[in-house]
Amino acid sequence: MKFYKYQGTGNDFVMIDNRLGEWDDLSIENIQKLCDRRFGIGADGLIKINSAKGVDFEVDYYNSDGSKSFCGNGARCSVAFAHFLDMIEDKTTFTAIDGIHEAEIKNGIVKLKMGNVHNINTDGNDFVLNTGSPHYVKYVEMLNNYNVYKIGNEIRNSETYKKEGINVNFVEKLSDKELFVRTYERGVEDETYSCGTGVTAAALTFMKNNNQKFVEIKVMGGQLKVYAEKDGEGFKNIWLEGPAVQVFKGDINLDKA
Ligand SMILES: N[C@H](CCC[C@H](N)C(=O)O)C(=O)O
């Protein structure tokens, strides 16, 4: 199997050009093996780029445990991959598990339009919302020293959330214009260096209390930007912007993975 390895602010993916459907039957066990950081290629997730009617392509995302979801950073990397394959120029429309997305790419920076968010719920002093995947958002102090794995794992597996699972984001306000976000990701079952839908969720919980339309987000793997407009209790015209990089390419014999 020919693969490409991409990363978006440290959230990393095995990327496969599946436009001919050669890997439609890729098993969950094989996806887990390919994502394994000791016995496989190693990644937070695997993405198949499929052909799709009426749009440029389909982004078919799997977490490293084989579960499916929408992935913001993965979608951004998919746009960079499609551009690399000369499937698109600087603008695209594609489909994913949560619906149709527009995106733009310029000099390796991908700007992805996220789905609208109709409401932000609360759980105690914390927030719960869906930005294409489900997110829990908790504001904390001194995030650098915070036990993201322990607390994130506890919330993700709590009575309320354990059935469907939820991504758990910890947020520290650095200034009126910048947040620091660390995320425990469902389906990876660990902290990742960046979570696109997660930083979007964090940004919206921040913007709901002020009139900003832009937030800079520091993540473990770099910097992301989120733009959004208030729309009643929710937000519309939400964009996630940041780098997407092809790290290497290769061939792997699935039988031996
Ligand atoms: N683990 C997430 C999907 C990937 C989200 C994250 N990698 C992103 O960039 O949005 C979930 O199961 O909902």
The ligand as a MOL file (V3000), in Angstrom:
LIG
                    3D

  0  0  0     0  0            999 V3000
M  V30 BEGIN CTAB
M  V30 COUNTS 13 12 0 0 0
M  V30 BEGIN ATOM
M  V30 1 N -10.8290 12.2090 17.8450 0
M  V30 2 C -11.9230 12.9630 17.2470 0
M  V30 3 C -11.7360 13.0820 15.7190 0
M  V30 4 C -10.4690 13.8130 15.3650 0
M  V30 5 C -10.5260 15.2130 15.8550 0
M  V30 6 C -9.2340 15.9840 15.7330 0
M  V30 7 N -8.0430 15.2360 15.3480 0
M  V30 8 C -9.4430 17.1720 14.8250 0
M  V30 9 O -8.4680 17.6760 14.2500 0
M  V30 10 O -10.6150 17.6270 14.7480 0
M  V30 11 C -13.2410 12.2560 17.4970 0
M  V30 12 O -13.2610 11.0320 17.5910 0
M  V30 13 O -14.2510 12.9690 17.5580 0
M  V30 END ATOM
M  V30 BEGIN BOND
M  V30 1 1 1 2
M  V30 2 1 2 3
M  V30 3 1 2 11
M  V30 4 1 3 4
M  V30 5 1 4 5
M  V30 6 1 5 6
M  V30 7 1 6 7
M  V30 8 1 6 8
M  V30 9 2 8 9
M  V30 10 1 8 10
M  V30 11 2 11 12
M  V30 12 1 11 13
M  V30 END BOND
M  V30 END CTAB
M  END
